[in-house]
C-alpha cells in the first residue's frame, strides 16, 4: 500500500464525505414514522414490522398477516459561508500583485479573482445512487419502503421481511455555486432489500429474534477541482524571461489563473449483495416495564465501479504549451503528466458499515403515558482508514505524488479517517389520547464521531440534537396509520488555515484545499417526514 500521498484527498474526498453523511443519516431514513416521532427511542417498544431493523424481537407482537407501506421524504441541506482570508494569505496575494507591477509583469485579467470570496453556498436538491442507474437527480426527495409479517394462528413464531434504507443521503449544487469544489453531486446509500426474520416467543414475557440482511451499497460523486497553489503566482514572473508573450503559440506562454478550475472528477461504485444480521431481545418484566436489546452487525461493502477525470481547457492549453519543448515534454512523460483530455479507469472501495448496539427500557408511567429511553453504541472506529484502488492516474495525481509511484500504474490509496466510537442517548414520550389516537415526541443526542482536529468542509458535521414529533391512528378495521417528523441541525466553524482538507495555507498540501486561508462557517440541516400504514391482509 502506498501511504502519505497528497493525492489521496482528491479521490477520497467523496468517500470522506460519504462517511460524514453516514454518521449523520444513521437511522433517519429507515421508513418508520413511529420511530421517527420518538427520535428512535424504540428498542424496548419496537415499531411493528419495522422492528426488523430497530429490534426484530418486536415482530413477535405483530399478530396475523400484516403488511406495511411507508413514504419517506427527506430534505438535506448544507450551507457554507465563505468569509475573509487570513492576513498571511491576503498579504501574499497583495505582494504578488505589487511585485508584478514593479517588474512590469502583467497578470491576465481575473488572475486573482475568487468566486468563493465572501459568498455563500447552498445545496439545491437531492441526488441518490440507485441500483443499475447510478446517481440520479430527484425532483422530489421521496422513497417508498415497506414489509410483511406472518404469524401462524396458535404458534409462537412470527416470520417477516422488509425493505428499508439504513442510510440514504445525497445532494447537488448548481453549476455556479462556489461550494461545488467540494462536491457538486454526491450520494451514498445502504439499502436493505430483503431481510428474512424469525421472531420466537420463548415465554409470555420473553421474545428473541434474528434477521439476515441482504444489502446494496453505492457511492457517487461529481466534483470540479481547483488548486489555488502559490506556485501558480510564479508563472507570469517566469514568463517574463522565458516566453515571448507576443507569440501566443510560444513554449510556456499559457497562463493558469490562481482560482481556475483544473478538471472534474466523477466516481460511481456499488456492491450489489452484501450480508449482515440483526439480533434482538424483548423482555416484558412487568405490565408496565419492558427491556429491549438489539445488535446490528457490521456489513462489508466491497464496492466496484468506474471513475473519470476530465482536464479543463485551461489546463490542456497550459500543459500543451509546455510540451512543445522536447526536454520539458520528456520530463513530463517521466513524471506522468501527459495532458490527456480525459482519463477513465476502474475503482474499488472497501467500506465497512459499523456495528450497532442499543439498550432500551420502556416504562408505562400512567395508563396513558409511556416513556422510552435508549442508550446506544455505534462502532465508527471501523472507519479508522479507508482504502481505494485506482486502475489509472491523472496529470494532477502525477504531480501531487512525485516520487511516490511510477507514472501510469494503478495505485492503492489509504486515508486515515480517525473516526471515533460513539455512545448516545434517546428519549421518547408516547401519550395514548384515546383508544384510536396516540401522540409522540422525542429527542436524541447525536454526537459527531469526527475528531476535532479533522474538521473540514468535506465533513460539515458537529454535535447536534434530533427532535422528533408524530402521531398514530388505529382504525376500526385494524389498520394503523402513523406520521412522523424530525429536525436536525449542526453547525461548525473553520477559521482560515485550520483545516488540512479545506482551507490550509500549507504549500506542501497541494491537494485538497480549494479555499486556502479562507474562513468557513458550515450549517447542515436535515428534515425528515414519514407517513405509513400497517394493515392486515
Number of C-alpha atoms within 10 A of each C-alpha: 8 11 12 12 18 19 20 23 21 20 22 20 20 27 25 21 22 24 24 20 22 21 20 27 19 15 20 26 23 26 29 34 33 32 34 34 30 32 33 29 33 29 34 30 25 25 23 27 28 28 26 33 33 31 33 33 34 31 33 27 18 18 15 14 17 19 20 23 20 24 18 21 19 22 18 21 19 23 17 22 19 23 18 17 21 16 11 13 17 13 12 13 13 13 11 18 16 13 12 17 12 9 10 11 17 13 18 11 8 11 16 18 12 16 14 20 16 14 15 18 19 19 21 15 19 24 26 25 26 19 15 8 8 19 24 16 18 14 9 12 18 14 16 14 19 22 22 21 27 21 21 13 11 7 9 15 19 25 20 27 25 24 24 27 24 20 22 26 27 29 25 25 22 15 10 10 18 22 28 20 23 27 22 23 26 30 29 30 26 24 23 24 18 18 24 16 25 24 26 21 19 12 10 9 13 18 24 25 25 23 25 20 27 19 25 22 28 27 28 28 29 24 23 22 25 20 22 26 20 18 9 16 22 12 18 22 19 13 17 15 9 13 18 14 15 8 9 12 14 16 21 25 24 23 20 21 23 20 21 20 20 20 22 18 20 21 25 24 23 26 21 16 17 17 16 18 19 25 24 28 23 28 21 17 11 11 9 13 16 21 22 27 24 27 22 23 19 17 20 18 22 18 22 19 19 17 22 18 24 18 22 18 13 17 21 18 17 18 23 20 19 19 21 14 13 10 11 14 18 14 12 20 16 15 20 21 22 20 21 14 15 13 16 18 15 17 23 21 23 15 20 15 22 19 19 17 19 24 20 24 23 25 19 18 11 11 9 13 16 19 21 25 26 24 18 20 16 21 19 24 17 19 21 12 15 20 17 20 17 20 16 18 21 23 23 20 21 23 17 19 18 15 10 13 14 15 24 18 12 16 18 17 21 19 21 14 18 18 21 16 17 17 15 14 19 23 23 26 22 23 18 17 11 10 10 12 16 18 21 24 24 25 24 23 16 21 18 20 24 25 12 9 10 15 20 24 25 20 23 24 27 23 15 18 16 22 23 28 25 25 22 22 18 17 12 8 8 11 16 19 21 23 24 26 24 24 18 18 19 20 17 19 18 19 19 24 22 21 23 19 24 27 24 23 24 14 13 10 18 22 26 26 29 23 30 26 25 28 23 25 18 23 19 20 17 19 18 20 25 28 22 22 20 21 17 16 12
